[in-house]
């Protein structure tokens, strides 16, 4: 059984990868079809991936201090 910490770390990493994947897909849609929605999606999910990465760094730092 996974601990809550392990699940949380796994969930953060998967969320970051999903955000970056959707951002890449949005960029591709913008480049192929000049889609404003694709560009907006790329920007939103890039910011989301950045914020999740900042959260992960803060969370991992907190985990190191607790252990």
Protein Blocks (a to p, Z undefined) as FASTA:
>chain_A
ZZfklmmmmmmmmmmmmmmmmmmmmmmmmmmnopaklmmmmmmmmmmmmmmmmmmmmmmm
mmmmmZZ
